[in-house]
Amino acid sequence: MFISSAFAQTAPAAADAGGMMSSLTSMLPLVLMFVVLYFVMIRPQMKKQKEHRAMIDALAKGDEVATAGGLLGKVTQLSDGYMSLEISSGVEVQVQRSAVVQVLPKGTVK
């Protein structure tokens, strides 16, 4: 009728090529957002976790530490998941090693 049969047969092939290009262009912002998210949030968090794990693994008897709960004390015993912390003269508590947030300089806890 209005469209010749030759033009109607080639139209879907041309539409597929244009459709594939438009789908790639529409996914580009999503991929770009993921890359930015990785470098801004995920990578620094992984680096921080790695540093925390190294600090916990390096704990030794006699280190002075601060815990997530706010306790300050000196490490007296270490085991795989727990440690004994002397918070006052003669007062020891057991805490998880992962609760340590900071190793303090020697002489901080009196």
N, C-alpha and C positions, 0 to 999 in steps of 0.2 A: 504494500500500500504506500505508505509514506517513506519507508526505509528500504533501500535496496537490499537484496539478500546477501551480497558480498560485504556490505558495511555491517550488517547484523551479525555475520559470522566472525568478524575480526574484533568486534567490540568487547567480548568477554576477555580476550587475551590482553588487550590494552588495559582493561579495568583491573586485572590481577596484578600487573606490574605496578600500576599506580597505587593499588591497595596495599601491596607489600611495602612499598616505600613509605606510605602514610602510617602504617602500623609500626614501622621502625622509628619513625620520627615521634610518634605518640609515646613510645616506650622510653625514649631518650631521657626525658625529665625524671622518670622513675629510677632509672639506672644511675643518673647523676645524683639524685637525692640519697641513694643507698651508699654511693662512694663518699659523699660528704659526711653522712652519718657515721660511716666506718672510721674516717680519719678524725672526726670531732669527738665522738663518744666511745665507740667500741675499743679502738686501739689504745687510748690513754687508760681506760679501765683495765684492760688486760695487762698493761705495763705496771699499773699500780698493784694489781693482784700478784704479779710476779715478784715485785719488790717486797711485798708483805710476806710472801711465802719464804723468800730468801732470809728476811729478818727473823722469822720464827724458827727456821732451820738453824740459824746461827746462834740462837740463844744458848747461853752457858751458865753454869752455876756461878753465882756471885753478881750477875748482871742486875742492874736496877731498871725496873720496867714500870710502865703505866698501862693499866688495862682499860677496856672499853667501859667498864663500870665505874671507873674513876679511882680504883685502888692503886696506890703506889707502894712498891715493895721490892725486896731483894729475892732473887731466885735461889731457893735452897735445894730443890730436887727437881729432876726432869724425867719424864717418861714420854712415851710416844704421843699421847694426846693431852696429857695433863702435866701440871707442874705445881710445886709447892712454893708459895710466895710468903715470905716473912714480912708482915705489914707493920709489926711493932715488936719490941723485944719479947721473945717467947710466944708470940702469936703468929701461927701459920695457917694459911688457908690454901685450899686446892682450887685452881682455876684451869680452864682450858687454855692450851697454848695459843689457840687462834684468837683468844680474847685480848692478847697483847697488841696494843696499838703503837707503842713507842718504847724504844730502849733509851733510857735516860743516861746522861753522863754520870760517871762515878762520883759519889759524894752528894748526890742530889737528895737521896732519902736519908734522913737522920734518925 
